């Protein structure tokens, strides 16, 4: 089959990283990702595998970080090359049933015993299975050479990863479910931490830093989980500000004015770079050093800063974290959420959220696989170009 494949080429990764600063298109051209004829991946060992035909596959920030050489070296032992990227997927089974993929290659997919009977792929407190079993190392579909990924006509998926798509949901909405699931997970971490520290008379203040796909999803998810929350969003571009407001933010401010907006709403005082009080929780959907520092500084003492954006290699003064006793929490993917004494799959919540917010409007453009240079450049500069989500369209009528 003809697919986009990434080879492990340190020199090309380095060149792509340098060029990404000034020219996303030049970076995409030099990066070690090529449209080529590749061998069909053999069906993985074990039961429960299905061949999934790709319909739409999104381009995620983690895909871009891999391709342009910004991915953390932490992941070197959790991926296997050559790989076919793509984990934000709406696909079709041989039966004709459309499905979205929960991409984590969990215990069941790898022939290990799940931590409990109904566990989601990402559940559990031991990651050894991600590099063992009958699959090559790989944290997710799209980062494992044994399964393939969504930037190809088809790939292998395990039954534990499949979620049926309602008949009345469009492909364009469904392709947003996976990133929205990550947003829901982060929002629930933030809101549950907030609920533990609220007084009976307080209205929670939640700040969301970043208004790309996942930041916008976090705003919508917080609004659904905490209807009485006062949400402050930091957004860089006008279209992001409009979406943030429409998805439930009470106040939207440019990123460099977010601290001032939080100070006004919370009644805090400024003390140097920090606020005396601040948001009960801050969700960071950016992930760089400056934004994480800002998240800590605008979160009230004993609040929580939740890192949703993949941070990579950062330089951070942890003195404010120590002094303010802020909980710095990661929000990697999704799994099983514990809400009001019940266990709910994050993907089920994300499917409902995608429908509720008409997520299709966040899909800004689609490209064919042979247009991958333009697609990757568009995704890398989405905010500046007035876009949110970019995806590949592999449907025959495209």
C-alpha positions in Angstrom: 0.0 0.0 0.0 1.0 3.6 -0.4 1.4 5.4 2.9 3.3 8.2 4.7 6.2 6.6 6.5 8.7 8.1 9.0 12.2 6.7 9.1 14.6 7.2 12.0 17.1 9.7 10.5 18.8 11.9 13.1 20.3 14.2 10.5 17.0 14.9 8.8 15.2 15.3 12.2 17.9 17.9 13.1 17.6 19.8 9.9 13.7 19.8 10.2 14.0 21.2 13.7 16.2 24.1 12.6 13.9 24.9 9.6 10.7 24.6 11.6 11.5 28.0 13.2 11.4 30.0 10.0 9.7 27.8 7.4 7.2 25.0 8.3 7.0 24.0 4.6 10.8 23.7 4.2 10.8 21.7 7.5 8.2 19.3 6.2 10.2 18.8 2.9 13.4 17.9 4.7 11.8 15.8 7.5 12.2 12.0 7.1 8.5 11.4 6.2 7.8 10.2 2.7 4.9 8.9 0.7 6.0 5.5 -0.5 4.9 2.0 -1.3 5.3 0.0 2.0 4.8 -3.6 2.8 1.4 -4.4 4.4 1.8 -4.9 8.1 1.1 -8.6 9.0 -1.8 -9.2 11.3 -0.5 -9.0 14.9 -0.5 -12.2 16.9 -3.4 -12.9 19.3 -7.1 -12.5 19.0 -9.3 -9.5 18.5 -7.5 -7.7 15.6 -9.4 -6.0 12.8 -8.3 -4.3 9.6 -9.5 -0.7 9.7 -9.9 1.4 6.5 -8.9 5.0 7.2 -11.5 7.7 6.3 -10.0 10.8 8.0 -6.9 11.1 10.1 -5.9 14.2 12.0 -2.5 15.8 12.4 -1.6 16.1 16.1 1.0 18.2 17.8 2.8 15.0 18.8 2.9 14.0 15.2 4.5 17.4 14.3 6.9 17.1 17.2 8.1 13.8 15.9 8.4 14.9 12.3 10.1 18.2 12.9 12.6 16.8 15.5 11.1 18.4 18.6 10.0 15.1 20.2 11.5 14.4 23.6 14.2 11.8 23.8 12.1 10.2 26.5 10.0 8.6 23.8 12.8 6.9 22.0 12.2 3.6 23.8 8.5 3.9 23.5 8.3 4.0 19.7 9.5 1.7 16.9 10.6 2.7 13.4 9.8 2.8 10.5 6.4 3.9 11.6 3.2 5.2 9.9 1.9 8.1 12.0 -1.8 8.9 12.6 -3.8 8.3 15.8 -6.7 10.7 15.5 -8.8 8.4 13.3 -12.2 7.8 12.0 -12.2 4.5 10.1 -14.4 1.7 8.8 -14.4 -2.0 9.6 -14.9 -4.6 6.9 -18.6 -4.9 8.2 -19.1 -1.2 7.2 -19.3 0.0 10.8 -17.5 3.3 11.3 -15.3 3.5 14.4 -13.0 5.9 16.1 -9.8 4.6 17.5 -8.7 4.8 21.2 -5.0 4.6 20.1 -3.2 3.5 23.2 -1.9 0.0 22.6 -2.9 -1.3 26.1 -2.7 -4.6 27.9 -5.3 -6.4 25.9 -3.7 -5.4 22.5 -0.4 -6.7 23.7 -1.5 -10.0 25.2 -1.1 -8.9 28.8 -3.7 -9.1 31.6 -5.6 -5.8 32.0 -5.5 -4.2 35.5 -9.2 -5.0 35.8 -11.8 -6.6 33.6 -13.3 -3.4 32.0 -10.1 -1.4 31.9 -9.5 1.0 29.1 -6.2 0.7 27.1 -4.5 3.5 29.0 -5.5 2.3 32.5 -3.1 0.8 35.0 0.0 1.9 36.9 2.7 0.0 35.1 3.9 0.8 31.6 6.0 -2.3 31.0 3.6 -3.7 28.6 4.1 -0.8 26.2 7.5 -2.2 25.2 6.8 -5.9 25.6 4.5 -8.6 24.3 3.9 -9.6 20.7 4.0 -6.0 19.3 7.0 -3.8 18.8 7.4 -0.9 21.3 4.8 1.8 20.8 2.7 3.9 23.1 -0.1 4.3 20.5 -1.3 3.4 17.1 0.7 5.6 14.9 3.9 5.2 16.9 4.3 1.4 16.5 5.5 -0.3 13.3 3.6 -3.5 14.1 0.1 -1.9 13.6 0.5 0.9 11.1 -1.3 4.1 11.6 -3.9 6.4 10.1 -1.8 8.1 7.5 -2.3 5.0 5.4 -5.2 3.4 3.5 -5.6 0.9 6.4 -4.1 -0.3 9.6 -4.6 -2.9 12.3 -6.6 -2.1 15.5 -7.5 -4.3 18.5 -11.1 -4.7 19.6 -10.2 -2.9 22.9 -9.5 0.2 20.8 -12.7 0.4 18.8 -15.6 2.7 19.5 -18.6 2.7 17.2 -19.6 6.0 15.7 -23.3 6.9 15.7 -24.9 6.8 12.2 -25.9 10.5 12.4 -22.4 11.7 13.3 -20.3 13.0 10.4 -16.7 11.8 9.7 -15.6 15.4 10.2 -17.0 15.5 13.7 -15.8 12.0 14.6 -12.1 12.7 13.7 -12.1 15.2 16.6 -13.1 12.7 19.2 -9.6 11.5 20.0 -8.2 15.0 20.8 -11.4 15.9 22.6 -10.9 12.8 24.8 -7.6 14.1 25.9 -9.2 17.5 26.6 -12.0 15.8 28.7 -9.4 13.9 30.7 -7.5 17.1 31.5 -10.6 19.0 32.4 -11.8 16.2 34.8 -8.4 16.2 36.5 -8.6 20.0 37.0 -12.2 20.1 38.1 -12.0 17.1 40.5 -8.9 18.7 42.1 -10.8 22.0 42.4 -13.9 20.3 43.9 -11.7 19.0 46.8 -10.6 22.5 47.7 -13.7 24.6 47.2 -15.7 26.1 50.0 -19.5 26.0 49.9 -19.7 29.6 48.8 -17.0 29.7 46.1 -17.5 29.7 42.4 -14.5 27.9 40.9 -12.1 29.8 38.6 -10.5 27.7 35.9 -7.9 29.2 33.5 -7.1 27.5 30.2 -3.9 28.5 28.5 -3.8 27.8 24.8 -6.7 27.7 22.3 -5.7 25.1 19.8 -7.8 22.0 19.4 -7.1 20.6 22.8 -7.3 23.9 24.7 -10.7 24.6 23.0 -11.9 21.1 23.9 -10.8 21.7 27.5 -12.9 24.9 27.7 -16.0 23.0 26.5 -15.3 20.0 28.8 -14.8 22.3 31.9 -18.1 24.1 31.1 -19.9 20.7 30.9 -18.3 19.3 34.1 -18.6 22.5 36.2 -21.5 24.6 34.9 -20.9 27.3 37.5 -17.2 27.7 36.8 -15.8 31.0 35.8 -13.5 30.1 32.9 -10.7 32.4 31.7 -9.0 31.5 28.4 -5.8 32.7 27.0 -5.8 32.7 23.2 -3.4 34.2 20.7 -5.4 34.7 17.5 -8.8 36.3 16.8 -10.4 33.0 15.5 -9.2 31.2 18.6 -10.8 33.9 20.8 -14.1 33.6 19.0 -14.1 29.8 19.4 -13.1 30.0 23.1 -16.0 32.4 23.8 -18.4 30.3 21.9 -17.4 27.1 23.7 -17.9 28.5 27.2 -15.1 30.8 28.3 -16.4 33.8 30.3 -13.3 35.9 29.6 -10.9 35.5 26.8 -7.6 37.4 26.8 -4.4 37.4 24.7 -1.8 35.1 26.3 0.3 38.0 27.6 -2.8 39.5 29.4 -4.0 36.3 31.0 -2.4 37.0 34.3 -4.1 40.3 34.5 -7.5 38.7 33.7 -7.0 36.1 36.4 -6.0 38.8 38.9 -9.2 40.8 38.2 -11.5 37.8 38.5 -9.9 36.4 41.6 -9.2 39.7 43.4 -5.6 38.8 43.8 -2.6 41.1 44.2 0.4 41.0 41.9 3.7 40.0 43.7 6.4 40.1 41.1 5.6 37.6 38.4 3.1 35.8 40.6 -0.4 36.5 41.9 -1.2 36.3 45.6 -4.1 34.1 44.8 -5.5 33.1 41.3 -7.3 30.3 39.6 -8.3 27.2 41.4 -6.8 25.2 38.5 -5.0 26.1 35.3 -5.0 23.8 32.2 -2.0 24.3 30.1 -2.5 23.3 26.5 0.7 24.9 25.2 3.5 23.0 27.0 6.6 25.2 26.7 8.7 26.5 29.6 7.2 30.1 29.6 3.6 28.8 29.6 4.2 26.3 32.4 5.8 29.0 34.5 2.8 31.2 33.9 0.4 28.5 34.8 2.0 28.0 38.2 2.2 31.8 38.8 -1.5 32.3 38.1 -2.8 29.3 40.1 -3.7 30.0 43.7 -1.7 28.3 46.5 -2.6 24.7 46.8 -4.4 24.8 43.4 -3.5 22.6 40.4 -1.7 23.3 37.1 -2.6 20.5 34.6 -0.2 20.1 31.7 -2.2 19.0 28.7 0.2 20.2 26.0 3.1 17.8 25.5 5.9 19.8 27.3 9.1 18.2 25.9 12.4 19.6 27.3 11.7 22.6 29.5 13.6 24.9 31.8 11.6 25.8 34.9 12.2 27.6 38.2 10.4 25.3 40.6 10.5 27.7 43.6 7.0 29.0 42.9 5.7 25.4 42.7 7.3 24.7 46.1 6.3 27.9 47.8 2.7 27.9 46.5 2.3 24.1 47.0 0.7 24.0 43.6 0.1 20.5 42.2 1.7 20.1 38.8 -0.2 17.3 37.1 0.2 15.7 33.7 -2.8 14.8 31.6 -1.5 12.3 29.0 -4.5 10.7 27.3 -7.7 9.1 28.6 -9.0 5.9 30.0 -11.6 5.3 32.7 -12.9 8.4 34.6 -14.4 8.1 38.1 -17.4 10.5 38.3 -19.9 10.5 41.1 -19.1 7.0 42.1 -19.4 5.6 38.6 -16.8 4.5 36.1 -17.1 6.1 32.6 -14.9 5.7 29.6 -13.4 9.0 28.5 -14.1 8.2 24.9 -17.8 7.9 25.6 -17.7 11.4 27.2 -15.7 12.7 24.2 -18.2 11.3 21.7 -21.0 13.1 23.5 -19.0 16.3 23.7 -18.1 16.2 20.0 -21.8 16.0 19.2 -22.8 18.7 21.7 -20.3 21.3 20.5 -20.6 20.5 16.7 -16.9 19.6 16.6 -16.9 19.5 12.8 -16.4 23.3 12.8 -13.0 22.8 14.3 -11.8 20.9 11.3 -10.4 23.6 9.1 -8.9 21.8 6.1 -8.2 18.3 4.7 -5.5 17.1 2.3 -4.7 14.0 0.3 -1.7 12.0 1.4 0.2 13.2 -1.7 -0.3 16.7 -0.4 1.5 16.0 2.9 4.1 18.8 2.7 1.3 21.4 2.4 -0.8 19.6 5.1 2.1 19.4 7.6 3.0 23.0 7.0 -0.6 24.1 7.4 -0.9 22.2 10.7 2.4 23.6 12.0 1.2 27.2 11.4 -2.5 26.5 12.0 -3.1 29.3 14.5 -1.3 32.0 12.4 -3.3 30.9 9.3 -6.7 31.0 11.1 -7.1 27.2 11.4 -7.6 24.7 14.2 -7.4 21.1 13.1 -5.9 19.8 9.8 -6.5 16.2 8.7 -5.8 13.8 5.9 -8.8 12.6 3.8 -8.5 9.1 2.5 -12.0 8.6 1.3 -12.4 7.6 -2.3 -14.6 10.5 -3.2 -12.1 13.1 -1.9 
